């Protein structure tokens, strides 16, 4: 009755327009007939466009990004698509408009103001089918079921719910996936299965459970899960393309969490403890670095007092020119040795760990040793007149080998 009611409503309007035209023609003569005929045709077109075609009577409106199936009785007759940049081949696969296999392209349907006239209606009519699928909505998983007369060709995200999949350690976890898929053969996707989203969902869910069964929870959360799951559903992807005419183009992991709330809480606590430990390590390293800088500054100031050079001059001598910093570091050591030898009439060799390599730890250690030697020599040397300070020219000569 649903299919016939729009047809009967439109037919009533057309018949009424014809009757009114005949009555007016009898009253006003031939002139009225000439006016009535175009009006009746206009009314019939308007009924077709606004009442019949939207309800698939006599005609239909193919929708952008969708496929419309025409059946003859209960058998497949033809498929029509309206999708910019795409065209159907004779095997009903969807290909780019510039596909080189032109000989196997189907002719584009002729549309009249966006309307496709169904040849042979009502013997031929638009096919309708119930389609079921699952999507991720605002409230979580949503199971949908609709009777459709147009079938989607565009990419769509289908939700796969892998609830309580058991790991190798028998820990149940919940995995939620969004699968991006679209038909590449309209006949196979519609007629080779009752509802391709359902069979795709079932196959992927089974493959994901098999994947989880071979892994521990720690392995799962620490791996590139999307890549690993794509590998595990490789056979499913091939079956969907070859048998059901559907391509899986992308997989997105929505959530991975233990199904048991206690295990989830324990996992969260462990993550928090690990983060706190990392923060303490970073804080300790920062404190150590600050103390190292503070100690180095104090020692440089002592060396400044001993050598007569300013703190800035000593720092500049150690840091200026990073390309030969290792060589200058070694020269600085020799400078300290020379000063100490002058003060104490002895040659003192300062060796820092790692040879002559530069760095905050070696610099600090060398400065500590040098300062210690200087202070000891100063305490043991009673003849202050025998001491002399190295001039800046001498220091530059040693550091830069002038």
TORFI-993740 format. One record per residue (C-alpha): residue number from 1; residue in one letter; chain; x, z negated, y. Coordinates in nm, 4 decimals. Layout:
# TORFI-993740
NUM, A, A, X, Z, Y
...
# end
This chain:
# TORFI-993740
1, X, A, 0.0000, 0.0000, 0.0000
2, X, A, 0.2906, -0.0707, 0.2379
3, X, A, 0.4073, 0.2892, 0.2157
4, X, A, 0.0585, 0.4358, 0.2629
5, X, A, -0.0610, 0.2163, 0.5499
6, X, A, 0.1682, 0.3653, 0.8199
7, X, A, 0.0835, 0.7139, 0.6930
8, X, A, -0.2907, 0.6460, 0.7110
9, X, A, -0.2632, 0.4849, 1.0542
10, X, A, -0.0752, 0.7862, 1.1893
11, X, A, -0.3098, 1.0279, 1.0160
12, X, A, -0.6082, 0.8563, 1.1782
13, X, A, -0.4550, 0.9095, 1.5228
14, X, A, -0.3879, 1.2785, 1.4530
15, X, A, -0.7396, 1.3376, 1.3142
16, X, A, -0.8918, 1.1600, 1.6112
17, X, A, -0.6917, 1.3811, 1.8494
18, X, A, -0.8130, 1.6941, 1.6659
19, X, A, -1.1764, 1.5822, 1.6733
20, X, A, -1.1579, 1.5047, 2.0457
21, X, A, -0.9999, 1.8467, 2.1066
22, X, A, -1.2793, 2.0271, 1.9178
23, X, A, -1.5514, 1.8362, 2.1030
24, X, A, -1.3954, 1.9135, 2.4398
25, X, A, -1.3560, 2.2794, 2.3425
26, X, A, -1.7265, 2.3039, 2.2598
27, X, A, -1.8148, 2.1512, 2.5923
28, X, A, -1.5714, 2.3258, 2.8257
29, X, A, -1.4949, 2.6429, 2.6355
30, X, A, -1.1816, 2.8438, 2.5606
31, X, A, -0.9699, 2.6985, 2.8389
32, X, A, -0.9994, 2.3519, 2.6870
33, X, A, -0.8888, 2.4858, 2.3486
34, X, A, -0.5696, 2.6268, 2.5008
35, X, A, -0.4965, 2.2840, 2.6525
36, X, A, -0.5999, 2.0846, 2.3449
37, X, A, -0.3708, 2.2607, 2.0959
38, X, A, -0.0419, 2.1673, 2.2699
39, X, A, -0.1719, 1.8109, 2.3205
40, X, A, -0.2608, 1.7786, 1.9515
41, X, A, 0.0873, 1.9051, 1.8537
42, X, A, 0.2482, 1.6581, 2.0956
43, X, A, 0.0419, 1.3687, 1.9568
44, X, A, 0.1331, 1.4720, 1.5998
45, X, A, 0.5041, 1.4762, 1.6904
46, X, A, 0.4792, 1.1351, 1.8555
47, X, A, 0.3051, 0.9941, 1.5480
48, X, A, 0.5755, 1.1436, 1.3269
49, X, A, 0.8551, 1.0038, 1.5432
50, X, A, 0.7189, 0.6564, 1.6165
51, X, A, 0.5008, 0.5786, 1.3130
52, X, A, 0.5789, 0.7975, 1.0123
53, X, A, 0.9576, 0.8447, 1.0322
54, X, A, 1.0411, 0.4739, 1.0864
55, X, A, 0.8453, 0.4090, 0.7642
56, X, A, 1.0041, 0.6996, 0.5733
57, X, A, 0.6873, 0.9122, 0.5719
58, X, A, 0.7583, 1.2862, 0.6062
59, X, A, 1.0898, 1.1959, 0.7678
60, X, A, 1.3435, 0.9150, 0.8106
61, X, A, 1.6065, 0.7976, 1.0574
62, X, A, 1.9579, 0.7898, 0.9053
63, X, A, 2.1441, 0.4963, 1.0625
64, X, A, 2.5044, 0.5066, 1.1866
65, X, A, 2.7416, 0.3664, 0.9247
66, X, A, 2.4815, 0.3756, 0.6464
67, X, A, 2.3787, 0.5992, 0.3564
68, X, A, 2.0209, 0.7080, 0.2802
69, X, A, 1.9319, 0.8096, -0.0759
70, X, A, 1.6559, 1.0638, -0.1503
71, X, A, 1.4959, 1.0498, -0.4965
72, X, A, 1.2629, 1.2911, -0.6698
73, X, A, 1.0225, 1.0778, -0.8659
74, X, A, 1.2561, 0.8138, -1.0078
75, X, A, 1.5639, 1.0416, -1.0273
76, X, A, 1.8463, 1.0850, -0.7790
77, X, A, 1.8066, 1.3941, -0.5616
78, X, A, 2.0436, 1.3705, -0.2650
79, X, A, 2.2392, 1.1392, -0.0376
80, X, A, 2.2608, 1.1539, 0.3418
81, X, A, 2.5187, 0.9740, 0.5534
82, X, A, 2.5520, 0.9338, 0.9267
83, X, A, 2.9014, 0.8034, 0.9931
84, X, A, 3.1268, 0.9333, 1.2682
85, X, A, 3.4468, 1.0842, 1.1290
86, X, A, 3.3196, 1.0796, 0.7681
87, X, A, 3.1585, 1.3381, 0.5415
88, X, A, 3.0257, 1.3481, 0.1846
89, X, A, 3.1811, 1.5555, -0.0895
90, X, A, 2.9819, 1.7126, -0.3714
91, X, A, 3.0710, 1.4210, -0.5986
92, X, A, 2.9246, 1.1920, -0.3260
93, X, A, 3.2565, 1.0339, -0.2355
94, X, A, 3.3014, 0.9463, 0.1321
95, X, A, 3.6057, 1.1156, 0.2880
96, X, A, 3.7413, 1.1735, 0.6405
97, X, A, 3.5876, 1.4665, 0.8245
98, X, A, 3.9238, 1.6480, 0.8255
99, X, A, 3.9642, 1.6218, 0.4470
100, X, A, 4.1394, 1.9456, 0.3363
101, X, A, 3.9159, 1.9994, 0.0294
102, X, A, 3.6575, 2.1784, 0.2422
103, X, A, 3.5086, 2.3792, -0.0440
104, X, A, 3.3759, 2.0587, -0.2018
105, X, A, 3.2247, 1.9198, 0.1173
106, X, A, 2.8482, 1.8811, 0.1339
107, X, A, 2.6682, 2.0298, 0.4295
108, X, A, 2.5873, 1.7909, 0.7095
109, X, A, 2.2153, 1.7082, 0.7240
110, X, A, 2.0145, 1.8697, 1.0027
111, X, A, 1.8752, 1.6051, 1.2343
112, X, A, 1.5976, 1.6583, 1.4851
113, X, A, 1.6267, 1.4008, 1.7641
114, X, A, 1.8071, 1.1812, 1.5096
115, X, A, 1.5280, 1.2332, 1.2551
116, X, A, 1.5753, 1.3846, 0.9090
117, X, A, 1.2735, 1.5719, 0.7693
118, X, A, 1.2378, 1.4875, 0.3976
119, X, A, 1.1796, 1.8152, 0.2125
120, X, A, 0.8917, 1.7887, -0.0334
121, X, A, 0.7580, 1.4518, 0.0787
122, X, A, 0.5801, 1.2646, -0.0880
123, X, A, 0.7220, 1.4094, -0.4119
124, X, A, 1.0626, 1.3269, -0.2699
125, X, A, 1.1074, 1.0008, -0.0892
126, X, A, 1.3609, 0.7484, 0.0378
127, X, A, 1.5063, 0.5278, -0.2373
128, X, A, 1.4768, 0.1495, -0.2064
129, X, A, 1.6695, -0.1120, -0.4001
130, X, A, 1.7166, -0.4886, -0.4027
131, X, A, 2.0744, -0.5856, -0.3185
132, X, A, 2.2176, -0.9366, -0.3544
133, X, A, 2.5353, -1.0646, -0.1950
134, X, A, 2.7036, -1.3797, -0.0664
135, X, A, 2.8383, -1.4303, 0.2839
136, X, A, 2.9953, -1.7164, 0.4764
137, X, A, 2.7569, -1.8414, 0.7425
138, X, A, 2.7675, -2.1178, 1.0007
139, X, A, 2.6404, -2.3698, 0.7464
140, X, A, 2.8741, -2.2484, 0.4696
141, X, A, 2.7865, -2.0264, 0.1755
142, X, A, 2.4748, -1.8107, 0.2177
143, X, A, 2.3202, -1.6192, -0.0744
144, X, A, 2.1324, -1.3165, 0.0545
145, X, A, 1.8851, -1.0842, -0.1155
146, X, A, 1.7083, -0.7919, 0.0520
147, X, A, 1.5275, -0.4738, -0.0471
148, X, A, 1.7183, -0.2026, 0.1368
149, X, A, 1.6451, 0.1618, 0.2094
150, X, A, 1.9830, 0.2126, 0.3784
151, X, A, 2.3140, 0.1217, 0.2168
152, X, A, 2.6166, 0.0034, 0.4111
153, X, A, 2.9249, 0.2257, 0.4338
154, X, A, 3.1141, 0.0126, 0.6860
155, X, A, 3.3579, -0.2636, 0.5966
156, X, A, 3.1922, -0.5960, 0.5245
157, X, A, 3.3147, -0.9458, 0.4380
158, X, A, 3.1763, -1.0792, 0.1097
159, X, A, 3.2293, -1.4457, 0.0295
160, X, A, 3.3702, -1.5536, -0.3086
161, X, A, 3.3292, -1.9197, -0.3972
162, X, A, 3.5792, -2.0528, -0.6524
163, X, A, 3.4423, -2.4057, -0.6771
164, X, A, 3.6110, -2.6606, -0.9059
165, X, A, 3.8703, -2.4218, -1.0478
166, X, A, 4.1049, -2.6313, -1.2620
167, X, A, 4.4821, -2.6198, -1.2142
168, X, A, 4.7385, -2.6457, -1.4934
169, X, A, 4.7281, -3.0258, -1.4381
170, X, A, 4.3475, -3.0297, -1.4749
171, X, A, 4.3023, -3.0993, -1.1034
172, X, A, 3.9781, -2.9317, -0.9841
173, X, A, 4.0153, -2.7475, -0.6537
174, X, A, 3.7818, -2.5457, -0.4334
175, X, A, 3.8953, -2.2023, -0.3158
176, X, A, 3.6906, -1.9955, -0.0727
177, X, A, 3.7734, -1.6280, -0.0148
178, X, A, 3.6447, -1.3562, 0.2158
179, X, A, 3.6742, -1.0122, 0.0554
180, X, A, 3.6655, -0.7086, 0.2830
181, X, A, 3.5204, -0.4124, 0.0913
182, X, A, 3.3354, -0.0844, 0.1489
183, X, A, 3.1908, 0.2003, -0.0659
184, X, A, 3.4046, 0.5080, -0.1196
185, X, A, 3.1501, 0.6776, -0.3522
186, X, A, 2.7851, 0.6237, -0.2631
187, X, A, 2.6445, 0.7276, -0.6006
188, X, A, 2.8734, 0.4993, -0.8033
189, X, A, 2.8290, 0.2003, -0.5727
190, X, A, 2.4476, 0.2241, -0.5865
191, X, A, 2.3698, 0.3491, -0.9367
192, X, A, 2.6603, 0.2277, -1.1542
193, X, A, 2.5591, -0.1355, -1.1084
194, X, A, 2.2493, -0.3244, -1.0040
195, X, A, 2.4321, -0.4802, -0.7097
196, X, A, 2.8021, -0.4133, -0.6604
197, X, A, 2.8624, -0.7255, -0.4416
198, X, A, 2.7441, -0.9452, -0.7303
199, X, A, 2.9674, -0.7843, -0.9920
200, X, A, 3.2633, -0.7812, -0.7507
201, X, A, 3.2074, -1.1488, -0.6765
202, X, A, 3.1871, -1.2351, -1.0461
203, X, A, 3.5018, -1.0427, -1.1393
204, X, A, 3.7113, -1.1835, -0.8542
205, X, A, 3.5931, -1.5386, -0.9170
206, X, A, 3.6922, -1.5082, -1.2843
207, X, A, 4.0373, -1.3685, -1.1926
208, X, A, 4.0940, -1.6459, -0.9366
209, X, A, 4.0074, -1.9153, -1.1926
210, X, A, 4.2563, -1.7633, -1.4376
211, X, A, 4.5198, -1.7601, -1.1624
212, X, A, 4.4575, -2.1258, -1.0705
213, X, A, 4.4687, -2.2291, -1.4366
214, X, A, 4.8383, -2.1329, -1.4532
215, X, A, 4.9443, -2.3147, -1.1330
216, X, A, 4.9752, -2.6696, -1.0073
217, X, A, 4.8031, -2.7688, -0.6839
218, X, A, 5.1424, -2.8036, -0.5123
219, X, A, 5.2389, -2.4502, -0.6220
220, X, A, 4.9129, -2.3131, -0.4848
221, X, A, 4.9352, -2.4698, -0.1383
222, X, A, 5.3055, -2.3838, -0.1010
223, X, A, 5.2898, -2.0150, -0.1985
224, X, A, 5.1679, -1.7093, -0.0061
225, X, A, 4.8246, -1.7476, -0.1613
226, X, A, 4.6675, -1.4271, -0.0299
227, X, A, 4.9487, -1.2144, -0.1733
228, X, A, 4.9429, -1.3979, -0.5066
229, X, A, 4.5655, -1.3676, -0.5462
230, X, A, 4.5762, -0.9973, -0.4574
231, X, A, 4.8251, -0.9527, -0.7410
232, X, A, 4.6035, -1.1452, -0.9805
233, X, A, 4.2963, -0.9299, -0.9012
234, X, A, 4.4805, -0.5982, -0.9260
235, X, A, 4.2803, -0.4922, -1.2343
236, X, A, 3.9552, -0.5898, -1.0624
237, X, A, 4.0498, -0.3784, -0.7608
238, X, A, 4.1126, -0.0740, -0.9816
239, X, A, 3.7824, -0.1207, -1.1692
240, X, A, 3.5872, -0.1512, -0.8463
241, X, A, 3.7354, 0.1743, -0.7177
242, X, A, 3.7190, 0.3807, -1.0373
243, X, A, 3.3905, 0.2571, -1.1856
244, X, A, 3.1840, 0.1215, -0.8975
245, X, A, 3.3138, 0.3334, -0.6090
246, X, A, 3.4108, 0.0377, -0.3905
247, X, A, 3.7468, -0.0249, -0.2249
248, X, A, 3.8742, -0.3781, -0.1639
249, X, A, 4.0801, -0.3491, 0.1529
250, X, A, 4.1622, -0.7102, 0.2441
251, X, A, 4.1504, -1.0647, 0.1112
252, X, A, 4.1372, -1.3744, 0.3323
253, X, A, 4.1741, -1.7313, 0.2060
254, X, A, 3.9175, -1.9456, 0.3889
255, X, A, 3.9862, -2.2827, 0.2321
256, X, A, 4.1897, -2.4495, -0.0455
257, X, A, 4.1228, -2.8144, -0.1127
258, X, A, 4.0904, -3.0547, -0.4056
259, X, A, 3.7346, -3.0874, -0.5304
260, X, A, 3.7957, -3.4606, -0.5879
261, X, A, 3.7793, -3.6465, -0.2560
262, X, A, 4.0297, -3.9092, -0.3735
263, X, A, 4.2895, -3.6457, -0.4573
264, X, A, 4.2256, -3.4737, -0.1242
265, X, A, 4.2819, -3.8036, 0.0601
266, X, A, 4.6015, -3.8742, -0.1352
267, X, A, 4.7293, -3.5227, -0.0548
268, X, A, 4.6514, -3.5724, 0.3144
269, X, A, 4.8300, -3.9109, 0.3153
270, X, A, 5.1389, -3.7513, 0.1605
271, X, A, 5.1425, -3.4766, 0.4239
272, X, A, 5.1110, -3.7372, 0.7014
273, X, A, 5.3974, -3.9456, 0.5539
274, X, A, 5.6189, -3.6378, 0.5280
275, X, A, 5.5480, -3.5501, 0.8928
276, X, A, 5.6248, -3.9057, 1.0036
277, X, A, 5.9530, -3.8979, 0.8112
278, X, A, 6.0457, -3.5670, 0.9768
279, X, A, 5.9645, -3.7183, 1.3173
280, X, A, 6.1875, -4.0218, 1.2470
281, X, A, 6.4756, -3.7974, 1.1407
282, X, A, 6.4416, -3.5900, 1.4588
283, X, A, 6.4242, -3.9067, 1.6688
284, X, A, 6.7348, -4.0506, 1.4973
285, X, A, 6.9255, -3.7274, 1.5517
286, X, A, 6.8267, -3.7310, 1.9186
287, X, A, 6.9422, -4.0919, 1.9629
288, X, A, 7.2711, -4.0142, 1.7872
289, X, A, 7.3290, -3.7112, 2.0077
290, X, A, 7.2516, -3.9132, 2.3224
291, X, A, 7.4937, -4.1876, 2.2192
292, X, A, 7.7588, -3.9270, 2.1393
293, X, A, 7.7189, -3.7747, 2.4845
294, X, A, 7.7308, -4.1194, 2.6465
295, X, A, 8.0459, -4.2169, 2.4534
296, X, A, 8.2163, -3.8870, 2.5300
297, X, A, 8.1436, -3.9337, 2.9009
298, X, A, 8.2980, -4.2817, 2.9014
299, X, A, 8.6125, -4.1580, 2.7278
300, X, A, 8.6481, -3.8607, 2.9624
301, X, A, 8.6293, -4.1032, 3.2563
302, X, A, 8.9129, -4.3126, 3.1016
303, X, A, 9.1200, -3.9978, 3.0539
304, X, A, 9.0479, -3.9038, 3.4146
305, X, A, 9.1891, -4.2351, 3.5323
306, X, A, 9.4992, -4.1871, 3.3151
307, X, A, 9.5731, -3.8227, 3.3980
308, X, A, 9.4667, -3.8241, 3.7614
309, X, A, 9.2357, -3.5277, 3.7043
310, X, A, 8.8709, -3.5461, 3.8017
311, X, A, 8.5991, -3.5705, 3.5365
312, X, A, 8.4723, -3.2298, 3.6404
313, X, A, 8.8185, -3.0759, 3.6021
314, X, A, 8.8566, -3.2175, 3.2498
315, X, A, 8.5071, -3.1020, 3.1475
316, X, A, 8.5684, -2.7612, 3.3018
317, X, A, 8.8981, -2.7327, 3.1167
318, X, A, 8.7281, -2.8117, 2.7851
319, X, A, 8.4163, -2.5971, 2.8346
320, X, A, 8.5162, -2.3080, 3.0592
321, X, A, 8.5428, -1.9751, 2.8738
322, X, A, 8.3509, -2.0036, 2.5416
323, X, A, 8.5238, -1.6992, 2.3874
324, X, A, 8.8532, -1.8922, 2.3383
325, X, A, 8.7096, -2.2431, 2.3201
326, X, A, 8.8820, -2.3262, 1.9913
327, X, A, 9.2237, -2.2308, 2.1305
328, X, A, 9.1675, -2.4325, 2.4482
329, X, A, 9.0503, -2.7289, 2.2401
330, X, A, 9.3832, -2.7214, 2.0576
331, X, A, 9.5708, -2.6884, 2.3858
332, X, A, 9.3815, -2.9885, 2.5231
333, X, A, 9.5000, -3.1913, 2.2276
334, X, A, 9.8575, -3.0898, 2.3075
335, X, A, 9.7977, -3.1931, 2.6670
336, X, A, 9.6900, -3.5404, 2.5531
337, X, A, 9.9932, -3.5608, 2.3253
338, X, A, 10.2255, -3.4639, 2.6089
339, X, A, 10.0796, -3.7312, 2.8379
340, X, A, 10.1026, -3.9963, 2.5686
341, X, A, 10.4606, -3.9014, 2.4894
342, X, A, 10.5510, -3.9382, 2.8567
343, X, A, 10.3834, -4.2778, 2.8786
344, X, A, 10.5277, -4.4238, 2.5633
345, X, A, 10.8437, -4.2226, 2.5156
346, X, A, 10.7089, -4.1096, 2.1812
347, X, A, 10.5331, -3.8054, 2.0403
348, X, A, 10.1851, -3.8749, 1.9114
349, X, A, 9.9964, -3.6154, 1.7033
350, X, A, 9.6192, -3.6269, 1.7253
351, X, A, 9.4434, -3.4603, 1.4304
352, X, A, 9.0655, -3.4315, 1.4310
353, X, A, 8.8545, -3.3529, 1.1208
354, X, A, 8.8066, -2.9821, 1.0596
355, X, A, 9.1371, -2.8705, 1.2193
356, X, A, 9.1040, -2.7177, 1.5582
357, X, A, 8.7399, -2.6265, 1.5337
358, X, A, 8.5380, -2.7340, 1.8321
359, X, A, 8.2063, -2.9156, 1.8388
360, X, A, 8.0466, -3.2359, 1.9630
361, X, A, 8.1669, -3.4553, 1.6728
362, X, A, 8.5288, -3.3303, 1.6760
363, X, A, 8.5479, -3.3472, 2.0556
364, X, A, 8.4222, -3.7031, 2.0595
365, X, A, 8.6557, -3.8137, 1.7804
366, X, A, 8.9579, -3.6517, 1.9432
367, X, A, 8.8753, -3.8112, 2.2759
368, X, A, 8.8317, -4.1534, 2.1133
369, X, A, 9.1709, -4.1266, 1.9418
370, X, A, 9.3362, -4.0017, 2.2582
371, X, A, 9.1835, -4.2770, 2.4703
372, X, A, 9.2788, -4.5407, 2.2164
373, X, A, 9.6400, -4.4204, 2.2079
374, X, A, 9.6554, -4.4055, 2.5851
375, X, A, 9.5261, -4.7585, 2.6227
376, X, A, 9.7621, -4.8915, 2.3547
377, X, A, 10.0604, -4.7178, 2.5125
378, X, A, 9.9556, -4.8562, 2.8487
379, X, A, 9.9459, -5.2104, 2.7100
380, X, A, 10.2826, -5.1867, 2.5371
381, X, A, 10.4740, -5.0128, 2.8154
382, X, A, 10.5996, -5.2647, 3.0700
383, X, A, 10.7863, -5.0144, 3.2834
384, X, A, 10.5113, -4.8641, 3.4955
385, X, A, 10.7628, -4.6768, 3.7064
386, X, A, 10.8564, -4.4616, 3.4076
387, X, A, 10.4986, -4.3302, 3.3859
388, X, A, 10.3896, -4.0168, 3.5605
389, X, A, 10.0591, -3.8274, 3.5641
390, X, A, 10.0155, -3.4686, 3.4581
391, X, A, 9.9251, -3.2487, 3.7464
392, X, A, 9.6366, -3.0020, 3.7419
393, X, A, 9.8838, -2.7132, 3.7430
394, X, A, 10.0496, -2.8528, 3.4305
395, X, A, 9.7153, -2.9069, 3.2624
396, X, A, 9.6024, -2.5513, 3.3404
397, X, A, 9.9377, -2.4189, 3.2164
398, X, A, 9.8906, -2.5925, 2.8810
399, X, A, 9.5196, -2.5103, 2.8395
400, X, A, 9.5380, -2.1488, 2.9454
401, X, A, 9.8944, -2.0877, 2.8349
402, X, A, 9.9936, -1.9678, 3.1806
# end
